[in-house]
Amino acid sequence: MKKLNLEPIVYECQYDELNSDEQHLIDMAIEATSRSYAPYSNFCVGAAVLLDNGVEIQGCNQENVAYPSGLCAERTALYAAGVQYPRSAVRMLAIAARNHEGELLEEPVSPCGSCRQVIIETETRFHQEVRILLYGKKRIYVTNGIKNLMPLSFTEF
């Protein structure tokens, strides 16, 4: 048996270390948290995507009393991009969240498994990695491609 050493590459930085496009996309994700509908969890998540055509699209989580009927911020943004610009690849995705008191989280929030799978499909569809920015007030995590967050991912064979 051979041991595999999977080493995801994730960078930790501060807001002022990002370029202006990255800062702007994070600002858009933060803004999108204010439009979240989260009456059950009070966990408001916002996302923003930058497409290769320069268009920016926001998303936010939408909860439903019938729990599995809700949708995460990442997927609302990615699906909206797919509907409006089906031939434009996603270059970047930023994610931010607020707690039940409305405060931005100190630490970065990471996509759930379903959202990670949708990001995999987005990268597969366009044959292009998505730069992912995970915002927290204390630090920001940046990675190039979902494989760094989900190294043994499910893709078509």
One Martini backbone bead per residue (centre of mass of N, CA, C, O) as a GRO file, in nm:
protein
  157
    1MET     BB    1   0.098   0.036   0.021
    2LYS     BB    2   0.035   0.376  -0.062
    3LYS     BB    3   0.109   0.691   0.037
    4LEU     BB    4  -0.075   0.990   0.028
    5ASN     BB    5   0.022   1.335  -0.020
    6LEU     BB    6  -0.199   1.583   0.053
    7GLU     BB    7  -0.140   1.934  -0.048
    8PRO     BB    8  -0.283   2.198   0.017
    9ILE     BB    9  -0.321   2.533  -0.118
   10VAL     BB   10  -0.320   2.794   0.130
   11TYR     BB   11  -0.369   3.130   0.182
   12GLU     BB   12  -0.271   3.386   0.409
   13CYS     BB   13  -0.435   3.705   0.465
   14GLN     BB   14  -0.489   4.039   0.404
   15TYR     BB   15  -0.672   4.272   0.259
   16ASP     BB   16  -0.415   4.462   0.172
   17GLU     BB   17  -0.288   4.208  -0.006
   18LEU     BB   18  -0.490   4.255  -0.213
   19ASN     BB   19  -0.631   4.315  -0.488
   20SER     BB   20  -0.880   4.509  -0.617
   21ASP     BB   21  -1.059   4.276  -0.718
   22GLU     BB   22  -1.063   4.114  -0.453
   23GLN     BB   23  -1.172   4.334  -0.269
   24HIS     BB   24  -1.435   4.386  -0.425
   25LEU     BB   25  -1.551   4.097  -0.400
   26ILE     BB   26  -1.561   4.096  -0.094
   27ASP     BB   27  -1.748   4.339  -0.065
   28MET     BB   28  -1.982   4.199  -0.214
   29ALA     BB   29  -2.016   3.963  -0.015
   30ILE     BB   30  -2.076   4.133   0.230
   31GLU     BB   31  -2.325   4.276   0.115
   32ALA     BB   32  -2.491   4.009   0.060
   33THR     BB   33  -2.553   3.939   0.360
   34SER     BB   34  -2.796   4.155   0.382
   35ARG     BB   35  -2.985   3.949   0.180
   36SER     BB   36  -3.028   3.735   0.360
   37TYR     BB   37  -3.228   3.431   0.434
   38ALA     BB   38  -3.207   3.351   0.803
   39PRO     BB   39  -3.442   3.264   1.035
   40TYR     BB   40  -3.307   2.989   1.160
   41SER     BB   41  -2.981   3.043   1.182
   42ASN     BB   42  -2.854   3.336   1.156
   43PHE     BB   43  -2.670   3.272   0.889
   44CYS     BB   44  -2.504   3.503   0.688
   45VAL     BB   45  -2.445   3.461   0.341
   46GLY     BB   46  -2.198   3.568   0.099
   47ALA     BB   47  -2.156   3.609  -0.260
   48ALA     BB   48  -1.903   3.639  -0.528
   49VAL     BB   49  -1.862   3.676  -0.883
   50LEU     BB   50  -1.614   3.648  -1.144
   51LEU     BB   51  -1.606   3.686  -1.473
   52ASP     BB   52  -1.440   3.674  -1.783
   53ASN     BB   53  -1.632   3.937  -1.875
   54GLY     BB   54  -1.651   4.118  -1.583
   55VAL     BB   55  -1.881   4.009  -1.437
   56GLU     BB   56  -2.085   4.056  -1.144
   57ILE     BB   57  -2.211   3.823  -0.888
   58GLN     BB   58  -2.457   3.770  -0.650
   59GLY     BB   59  -2.508   3.593  -0.330
   60CYS     BB   60  -2.744   3.422  -0.103
   61ASN     BB   61  -2.888   3.285   0.146
   62GLN     BB   62  -3.183   3.051   0.142
   63GLU     BB   63  -3.428   2.974   0.348
   64ASN     BB   64  -3.630   2.689   0.477
   65VAL     BB   65  -3.844   2.506   0.660
   66ALA     BB   66  -3.770   2.307   0.433
   67TYR     BB   67  -3.459   2.253   0.461
   68PRO     BB   68  -3.364   2.138   0.165
   69SER     BB   69  -3.482   2.409   0.008
   70GLY     BB   70  -3.246   2.556   0.040
   71LEU     BB   71  -2.967   2.798  -0.025
   72CYS     BB   72  -2.660   2.882  -0.096
   73ALA     BB   73  -2.461   3.142  -0.186
   74GLU     BB   74  -2.277   3.005  -0.393
   75ARG     BB   75  -2.508   2.882  -0.568
   76THR     BB   76  -2.664   3.137  -0.637
   77ALA     BB   77  -2.428   3.268  -0.790
   78LEU     BB   78  -2.354   3.038  -0.990
   79TYR     BB   79  -2.640   3.002  -1.113
   80ALA     BB   80  -2.681   3.291  -1.208
   81ALA     BB   81  -2.442   3.288  -1.400
   82GLY     BB   82  -2.543   3.047  -1.575
   83VAL     BB   83  -2.804   3.187  -1.673
   84GLN     BB   84  -2.682   3.470  -1.781
   85TYR     BB   85  -2.367   3.327  -1.846
   86PRO     BB   86  -2.308   3.026  -1.993
   87ARG     BB   87  -2.006   3.115  -2.142
   88SER     BB   88  -1.887   3.209  -1.861
   89ALA     BB   89  -1.632   3.203  -1.668
   90VAL     BB   90  -1.507   3.151  -1.349
   91ARG     BB   91  -1.257   3.324  -1.171
   92MET     BB   92  -1.416   3.422  -0.898
   93LEU     BB   93  -1.467   3.360  -0.534
   94ALA     BB   94  -1.657   3.506  -0.269
   95ILE     BB   95  -1.674   3.474   0.101
   96ALA     BB   96  -1.922   3.561   0.354
   97ALA     BB   97  -2.010   3.623   0.715
   98ARG     BB   98  -2.274   3.623   0.960
   99ASN     BB   99  -2.402   3.631   1.256
  100HIS     BB  100  -2.672   3.651   1.478
  101GLU     BB  101  -2.561   3.966   1.535
  102GLY     BB  102  -2.431   4.079   1.247
  103GLU     BB  103  -2.141   3.984   1.250
  104LEU     BB  104  -1.855   3.945   1.129
  105LEU     BB  105  -1.642   3.708   1.090
  106GLU     BB  106  -1.329   3.632   1.201
  107GLU     BB  107  -1.347   3.375   1.036
  108PRO     BB  108  -1.347   3.185   0.784
  109VAL     BB  109  -1.566   3.059   0.542
  110SER     BB  110  -1.670   2.747   0.417
  111PRO     BB  111  -1.774   2.540   0.198
  112CYS     BB  112  -1.977   2.313   0.142
  113GLY     BB  113  -2.009   2.018  -0.016
  114SER     BB  114  -2.212   2.107  -0.233
  115CYS     BB  115  -2.054   2.359  -0.322
  116ARG     BB  116  -1.796   2.214  -0.399
  117GLN     BB  117  -1.927   2.049  -0.626
  118VAL     BB  118  -2.013   2.297  -0.797
  119ILE     BB  119  -1.727   2.403  -0.838
  120ILE     BB  120  -1.622   2.161  -0.984
  121GLU     BB  121  -1.821   2.181  -1.221
  122THR     BB  122  -1.731   2.462  -1.311
  123GLU     BB  123  -1.439   2.385  -1.376
  124THR     BB  124  -1.505   2.156  -1.574
  125ARG     BB  125  -1.678   2.312  -1.779
  126PHE     BB  126  -1.423   2.542  -1.828
  127HIS     BB  127  -1.129   2.456  -1.771
  128GLN     BB  128  -1.115   2.626  -1.482
  129GLU     BB  129  -1.001   2.781  -1.225
  130VAL     BB  130  -1.100   2.896  -0.906
  131ARG     BB  131  -1.076   3.169  -0.722
  132ILE     BB  132  -1.066   3.161  -0.361
  133LEU     BB  133  -1.238   3.370  -0.113
  134LEU     BB  134  -1.204   3.370   0.246
  135TYR     BB  135  -1.368   3.557   0.481
  136GLY     BB  136  -1.209   3.735   0.755
  137LYS     BB  137  -1.122   3.966   0.985
  138LYS     BB  138  -0.838   3.825   1.058
  139ARG     BB  139  -0.864   3.652   0.783
  140ILE     BB  140  -0.760   3.523   0.459
  141TYR     BB  141  -0.845   3.281   0.222
  142VAL     BB  142  -0.645   3.149  -0.054
  143THR     BB  143  -0.734   2.977  -0.366
  144ASN     BB  144  -0.649   2.761  -0.646
  145GLY     BB  145  -0.891   2.580  -0.646
  146ILE     BB  146  -1.089   2.320  -0.519
  147LYS     BB  147  -0.871   2.098  -0.466
  148ASN     BB  148  -0.776   2.241  -0.193
  149LEU     BB  149  -1.069   2.164  -0.048
  150MET     BB  150  -1.109   1.890  -0.255
  151PRO     BB  151  -0.893   1.655  -0.352
  152LEU     BB  152  -1.117   1.403  -0.366
  153SER     BB  153  -1.302   1.434  -0.624
  154PHE     BB  154  -1.605   1.437  -0.797
  155THR     BB  155  -1.601   1.319  -1.130
  156GLU     BB  156  -1.594   1.256  -1.427
  157PHE     BB  157  -1.467   0.961  -1.612
   0.00000   0.00000   0.00000
